[in-house]
Amino acid sequence: MKIAFCIRKDYLDRKGGDTIQLLSTKEALERIFSIQSIVITDVESIKDSDADIFHVFNLSDPHNSIQFVTECKRYHKKVALSTIYWDLSYSTSAELLDLLTIVPWNSKIILWIRSLLNLTGKWIGKPKFSSGNFKKAVTMMVAAADTLLPNSPEELALISTFIGFEKEVLLQKTTVVVNATAFNLNVSSGVRPDLPENYVLQVGRIEATKNQLGVIKALFNEKDIPIVFVGNTKFRPSYYQKVKQLAEQRGNVFFIEEIEHQQLPAIYQRAIVHVLASFRESPGLVSLEALANKCKAVVSSTAFCPVTFYFGDDVTIVNPLDTDSIRAGILTEIDTKRDMEFISTRIREKFSWDKAAQQTYSSYQGITKLK
């Protein structure tokens, strides 16, 4: 079996979730099933390709994806579509609020901006995620694909609602493929003697979507609890300055610039809880990594993240728009007794790239049998 992975031209220069999914799935498929594969970044290559299946990534980037799907259907090629889709309205609203430096962070303002963005998308076509053209593109791609590979049932349900297709109809050609990560449990490197014990941890870029401001505000009066942020502070400098300023007012907050992945286990395992009160995740790979490293976790509720499929009852969920909810969730999770050995094993077994490759290969087999 030969697979052509279709993705945007800058997938290596501007790495995102679609890049990670493509490269990690490709490696595992080649290793486990000995498939042949190529990566295609231009539609002109499709016509003469001898690939059995064209695997297209990312509904959220319709400009590229729809060209791949359209060209594949023109030449009667079979298409597998990794949808990589979630509601972007909350995270975009938070990012826009960050740009409006004269406006204070406020959950009511975020909700107001979200409503405004949804209206402007319908009127003028921007932002694209709420525009009619985006909806048409998503509808066409979902309808044309021979198999859909969402990362969770919740993702499929969001797509179904957005384009107005019955979920039961889409399920007939759907295989859920887990969003996975490479778990490293080796603590031989990464021990940081400069950090306190039993801290609240958040790993990830310092940006409005990740909501570090909300975490500091939630624990502002719990000054005895250390907070540690690990992540790129240069990605959104203006937001980092706001976070840093509030952190200095609160005190007992520590920042670690982006580090090598193999250094994270020691940091996870010394934390009392990992919190990701984000405005959009699918599901938030750092939360999976934390649980795999026997660190308890707090995650955002179902509007912001596929909680049920990935986390079930193994975490505390919070509303990222509500700092009281974040505070209560963190304190509740700290006091909750859990069998972290069992949870760690479940996460590592269920959300590995080998598991993702097996699910993907099963979907390939299903459509290559179609006449």
C-alpha positions in Angstrom: 0.0 0.0 0.0 1.3 3.5 -0.9 0.1 6.6 0.8 0.5 10.2 -0.3 0.3 12.6 2.6 -1.0 16.0 1.4 -0.3 19.1 3.5 0.6 22.8 3.1 3.9 23.8 1.6 5.3 25.3 4.9 4.5 22.4 7.1 8.1 22.0 8.2 8.9 25.8 8.5 5.7 26.5 10.4 5.2 23.4 12.4 1.7 22.9 13.9 -0.5 20.1 15.1 -1.0 18.9 11.5 2.8 18.6 11.0 3.2 16.5 14.2 0.3 14.3 13.3 1.6 13.7 9.7 5.2 13.0 10.6 4.4 10.8 13.6 1.7 8.9 11.8 3.9 8.4 8.8 6.8 7.0 10.9 4.6 4.6 12.8 2.8 3.4 9.7 6.1 2.7 7.9 7.6 1.0 10.9 4.6 -1.2 11.9 2.9 -1.9 8.5 5.8 -1.4 6.1 3.8 0.9 3.9 5.3 3.2 1.3 4.6 6.9 1.6 5.4 10.2 0.1 4.6 13.8 1.2 2.8 16.0 -1.4 2.7 19.8 -1.0 1.4 20.8 -4.4 -1.7 19.6 -6.2 0.0 19.2 -9.5 1.6 16.0 -8.2 -1.7 14.3 -7.6 -2.6 13.5 -11.3 0.3 11.2 -12.0 0.9 9.8 -8.6 0.5 6.0 -8.1 -0.5 6.3 -4.5 -3.4 4.1 -3.4 -4.8 6.7 -0.9 -4.3 10.5 -0.6 -4.3 11.5 3.1 -5.2 15.2 3.5 -4.7 17.1 6.7 -6.5 19.9 8.4 -10.0 21.3 7.7 -9.0 24.5 9.5 -6.7 25.4 6.6 -9.2 25.1 3.7 -7.3 27.1 1.1 -4.8 24.2 0.8 -6.9 21.3 1.8 -9.8 21.9 -0.5 -7.4 22.1 -3.5 -6.0 18.6 -2.6 -9.5 17.1 -2.1 -10.9 18.7 -5.3 -7.9 17.5 -7.4 -8.1 14.0 -5.9 -11.8 13.7 -6.8 -11.2 15.1 -10.3 -8.9 12.1 -10.9 -11.0 9.6 -8.9 -8.4 9.2 -6.2 -9.4 7.9 -2.7 -9.2 10.5 0.1 -8.6 10.0 3.8 -9.2 13.3 5.6 -7.7 14.1 9.1 -10.1 16.8 10.0 -8.1 18.5 12.9 -11.1 20.7 13.7 -12.3 22.6 16.8 -14.2 25.8 17.6 -11.7 28.6 17.2 -14.1 31.4 18.4 -13.0 31.5 22.0 -9.3 31.4 21.4 -9.4 34.0 18.6 -11.4 36.3 20.9 -8.9 35.9 23.6 -6.0 36.7 21.2 -7.8 39.7 19.8 -8.4 41.0 23.4 -4.7 40.7 24.0 -4.0 43.0 21.0 -6.5 45.5 22.4 -3.9 46.6 25.1 -6.1 49.3 26.6 -8.9 46.8 27.3 -8.5 44.7 30.6 -8.8 41.0 30.5 -12.5 40.1 31.2 -14.6 37.1 30.5 -17.6 39.2 29.6 -15.5 41.1 27.0 -14.2 37.8 25.5 -17.8 36.6 25.1 -18.8 40.0 23.5 -15.9 39.8 21.1 -16.8 36.2 20.2 -20.3 37.3 19.3 -19.0 40.2 17.3 -16.5 37.9 15.4 -19.3 35.4 14.5 -21.3 38.3 13.1 -18.5 39.8 11.1 -17.6 36.4 9.7 -21.1 36.2 8.2 -21.1 39.8 7.0 -17.6 40.3 5.6 -16.1 36.8 5.6 -13.5 37.4 8.3 -12.6 35.7 10.5 -12.8 32.7 8.1 -14.0 30.2 10.7 -17.4 31.8 10.9 -17.7 32.7 7.2 -20.1 31.2 4.7 -17.2 30.3 2.4 -15.4 28.4 5.1 -18.6 26.4 5.8 -19.0 25.6 2.1 -15.4 24.4 1.9 -15.7 22.2 5.0 -19.0 20.8 3.8 -17.5 19.9 0.4 -14.4 18.3 1.9 -16.3 16.2 4.4 -18.8 15.1 1.8 -16.1 14.2 -0.8 -13.7 12.3 1.6 -13.9 8.5 1.4 -13.0 8.3 5.1 -12.9 10.8 8.0 -10.3 10.6 10.7 -11.3 13.0 13.5 -9.3 12.9 16.7 -12.4 12.4 18.9 -16.1 11.7 18.7 -16.5 15.2 20.1 -14.7 16.6 17.1 -16.9 14.7 14.7 -20.0 16.1 16.5 -18.7 19.7 16.1 -18.2 19.1 12.4 -21.7 17.6 12.1 -23.3 20.5 13.8 -21.3 23.1 11.9 -22.2 21.8 8.4 -25.6 20.4 9.2 -25.0 16.8 8.4 -26.4 14.0 10.6 -23.7 12.6 12.8 -25.0 9.0 12.1 -24.4 9.5 8.4 -20.8 10.7 8.9 -20.2 7.8 11.4 -20.6 5.4 8.5 -17.3 6.6 7.0 -15.5 7.7 10.2 -12.6 6.1 12.1 -11.6 8.0 15.3 -7.8 8.3 15.3 -6.3 9.4 18.6 -4.2 12.5 19.0 -1.1 11.1 20.5 2.3 12.0 22.0 5.6 10.3 22.6 5.7 9.6 26.3 9.1 9.9 28.0 9.1 8.9 31.7 12.8 9.2 32.2 13.6 11.7 35.0 17.4 11.3 34.7 17.5 14.8 33.1 15.5 17.9 33.7 15.6 18.0 37.5 15.5 21.6 38.6 16.8 22.3 42.1 15.9 26.0 41.6 12.2 25.1 41.7 10.1 24.7 44.8 8.2 21.5 45.7 4.5 20.9 45.0 3.9 23.6 42.5 1.0 24.1 40.1 2.4 23.6 36.7 1.4 24.7 33.2 3.4 23.6 30.2 2.9 25.4 26.8 3.5 28.6 24.9 2.8 31.8 26.8 -0.1 33.1 24.8 -3.7 34.3 25.3 -5.2 31.0 24.1 -3.4 29.1 26.9 -4.8 31.5 29.5 -1.9 31.8 31.9 -3.4 35.1 33.1 -6.5 33.3 34.2 -4.4 30.8 36.2 -2.5 33.6 38.0 -5.8 35.5 38.7 -7.4 32.3 40.0 -4.6 31.7 42.5 -3.7 35.3 43.2 -4.7 35.1 46.8 -3.3 31.6 47.3 0.2 33.0 47.4 1.6 30.0 49.3 1.1 27.8 46.3 4.0 28.1 43.8 3.1 28.4 40.1 5.5 27.2 37.4 5.1 28.1 33.7 7.2 26.2 31.2 7.0 27.4 27.6 8.1 29.9 24.9 7.8 33.4 26.3 8.7 35.1 22.9 5.8 33.8 20.9 3.5 36.6 22.0 5.7 39.2 23.8 2.9 41.5 24.7 0.9 38.8 26.4 4.0 37.5 28.2 4.6 41.0 29.6 1.1 41.1 31.0 1.5 37.7 32.6 4.9 38.6 34.0 3.6 41.8 35.5 0.7 40.0 37.2 3.1 37.3 38.3 5.4 39.8 40.0 2.5 41.4 41.8 1.4 38.0 43.1 4.9 36.5 43.7 5.9 32.9 44.0 5.6 32.4 40.2 8.4 30.9 38.1 9.1 30.9 34.4 11.1 28.3 32.5 11.8 29.1 28.8 11.0 26.4 26.3 13.2 23.3 27.0 13.9 19.9 25.5 11.1 17.4 25.7 13.2 14.9 27.6 13.6 17.4 30.4 9.8 17.6 31.1 9.2 14.3 33.0 11.1 15.5 36.1 9.2 18.8 36.0 5.8 17.0 35.7 6.6 14.5 38.4 7.5 17.2 41.0 4.3 19.2 40.4 1.2 18.8 42.6 -1.1 19.4 39.6 -0.9 20.4 36.0 -3.5 23.0 34.8 -4.5 23.8 31.2 -7.4 26.2 31.4 -7.1 26.9 27.7 -9.6 28.4 25.3 -9.0 25.6 22.7 -7.4 22.2 22.8 -7.8 18.9 21.0 -7.1 17.7 23.6 -4.0 19.4 24.9 -1.1 17.0 24.6 0.6 18.4 27.7 -2.3 17.2 29.8 -1.8 13.7 28.4 1.9 14.0 29.2 1.2 15.1 32.7 -1.1 12.2 33.4 1.3 9.8 31.9 3.9 11.1 34.3 1.5 10.5 37.2 0.8 14.2 37.6 -2.9 15.1 38.3 -4.5 17.4 35.8 -7.1 20.2 35.4 -8.5 20.8 31.9 -11.1 23.1 30.3 -14.7 22.0 29.9 -16.3 20.4 26.8 -16.8 23.6 24.9 -13.1 24.1 24.7 -11.7 20.5 24.7 -12.8 16.9 24.0 -12.9 16.0 27.7 -15.0 12.8 27.6 -12.9 10.8 25.0 -9.5 11.7 26.4 -9.9 12.3 30.1 -13.2 10.9 31.4 -13.3 11.2 35.2 -9.6 11.2 35.6 -9.3 15.0 35.8 -11.1 18.1 37.2 -12.7 20.3 34.5 -13.1 24.1 34.7 -14.6 27.0 32.8 -11.6 29.0 31.5 -13.7 32.1 31.3 -14.3 32.0 35.1 -11.4 32.5 37.4 -13.4 31.3 40.4 -14.0 28.0 38.5 -10.3 27.7 37.8 -9.4 28.3 41.4 -12.0 25.8 42.7 -10.9 23.2 40.1 -7.2 23.5 41.0 -7.9 23.3 44.8 -10.3 20.4 44.3 -7.8 18.4 42.2 -5.0 19.0 44.7 -7.2 17.4 47.4 -8.5 14.5 45.2 -7.0 11.1 45.7 -6.4 9.2 42.4 -4.7 6.0 41.4 -2.1 7.8 39.2 -0.3 4.5 38.4 -3.5 3.2 36.8 -4.2 6.5 35.0 -0.7 6.7 33.7 -0.8 3.2 32.3 -4.2 3.9 30.6 -3.0 7.1 29.0 0.2 5.6 27.6 -1.6 2.6 26.2 -4.5 4.4 24.7 -2.9 7.5 23.2 0.4 6.4 21.6 1.4 7.0 18.0 1.4 3.2 17.5 -2.3 3.2 18.4 -2.9 6.1 16.1 -1.2 4.2 13.2 -3.2 1.1 13.8 -6.5 3.1 13.7 -5.3 4.9 10.6 -4.3 1.7 8.8 -7.7 0.2 9.6 -9.4 3.1 7.9 -7.1 2.7 4.8 -8.0 -1.0 4.6 -11.7 0.0 4.6 -11.6 2.3 1.7 -9.2 0.3 -0.5 -11.8 -2.4 -0.5 -14.4 -0.1 -1.9 -15.2 -0.4 -5.6 
